[in-house]
Amino acid sequence: MNDDELLDRAFLALADPARRRIIAHLSRGPATVNELAEPFSITKQAISRHIGVLEQAGLVTRSRDAQRRPVHLNPARLEALTAWIDQYRLVRESQFRALDNLLATKTSTAREGLSRKDQS
């Protein structure tokens, strides 16, 4: 799977509010399906399907711990999403800084012009 496909899967997975809540819960530590299902008014099977979508997107992993199968957040995958977003955010911030500098220069020039008129 290429990077674009991984990004598509991850953003599609995060488009669902229930999956975002699952990610938020997992950011505090691993949890079982039962623990993840507690705050929802949907079935455990539905929660399992949501976890499956998150797993397909690479956002979570499952492990086996004796009888438990905890779900873990995959921080490296979230970092990759953040890096992708940041590259565009940094470009925009640079453009806004350039605009701020231009406006500051124009404002300064306009004030100097008004100051000279007052002295005349």
N, C-alpha and C positions, 0 to 999 in steps of 0.2 A: 504494500500500500504506500503511495507516495505522500508527501507532506500535505498537499492540497486535500487529499481524501481524508487524512487524519484530522486536519483542521475542520473540514466539513462535518465529520462525525462528531467531533467534540462540541462544536457550536450547536449542532442540531440536538445533541444530548442535553446541553445546558439551556436550550430554549424552553424546556418544560419546568414549571415552577416546583413540582414535586422532586425532580432530580436535582434542582439547585438546592433545595432544602436538605436532601440527602448528602450532597457535597458539603454543605455547611455543617451538618452533624458530624460527618467524618473528619472535618478539619480539627475537631476536638479530640479525635482518636478513633481507633478501629471500633466497629460495632457489628453485631449480628443482624440478620434480617429481622428477627423479632424486635430487637432494640430500635432498628430503623423504622419499623412499621408502627411503633407505639403512637407517635403524634398524628398519624394519618387515619382518615376514616375510609381507607380502601383495604382490600385484602392483602394478605402476605404474598399471594401469588402476583398481584399487581406490583408490589414493591420489588419482588424478585425480578420481574420483567424490567422495571426501571433500572435496577442494578445491572441487569444484563446489557442494557443499552449503554450505561456508563462504562461497563467493562469493555464492550466492543469499541468504545471511543478511547479506551486506554486511560480513562480518568480514575478508575478504581481497579483494585485487584482483590482476589479472595485467597485466603490461606486456610490450612487445616490445623486446628489446635485441639487435639484429642477429639471430643465430641462437637466442638464448636467450629464454625466456618466463618471467621470474622472477615468483614469487608474493610479494606484499607484504601485510603486516598493515595493516589499516585502523584506526589508533589512535582515530580519531574515533568509530567504531562501538563500540569497547570502552569509550570514555569515556561514551557514552550508556547502555550497560548498567550501568556503575559508578554513574552518576548516579541511575538508576532504583533500584538496590539501596540506595544511600546515603540516599535520601529515607525509606525504611522503617527503616534502621539508626539514623538520627538521631532518629526518633520513639521507638524503643525505648530508645535511650541516655538520652533525656530522661526517660522513664518510670522507668528504673532509677535515675537521679540523684535523682528525687523520692522514690523508695522508700528510697534510701540516707539522704537527709536526714531522712525520717520515722523511720527506725530509729535514726539517731544522736540525734535529739531524744528518742525514747522511752528509749534507753539512758541518756542524760544525766539525764533526769527520774528514772529508777529509781535511779541512783547517788546522786542528791541525797537521795532518800527514805531510802535505806539509811544515808547519812551522818548524817542527822538522828536516826535511831533509835539509832545508836551514841553520839551525844552526849547522849542522854536518860538 
